[in-house]
């Protein structure tokens, strides 16, 4: 039975070493992706990767301005197509 306890203890030790190595790799990835301003998924929380940064929400007014501008671009393009 003590042999089984030794095996379990050894496996736990190896698991802890692997976890430390993963943390070191995560730190290296964070440092490298931070150098050129690239936002990547760098953190793991509960086994699920989360994004390093989120974009802010756009206001309804801004969305309507963008939609109106896009409709105007499409109308201009359609007018040009009819004239050909």
Secondary structure, DSSP 4 states (H G I P E B T S, - for coil): -HHHHHHHHHHHHHHHHHHHHHHHHHHHHHHHHHHTT---EEEEETTEEEES--PPPPPHHHHHHHHHHHHHHHHHHHHHHHH-
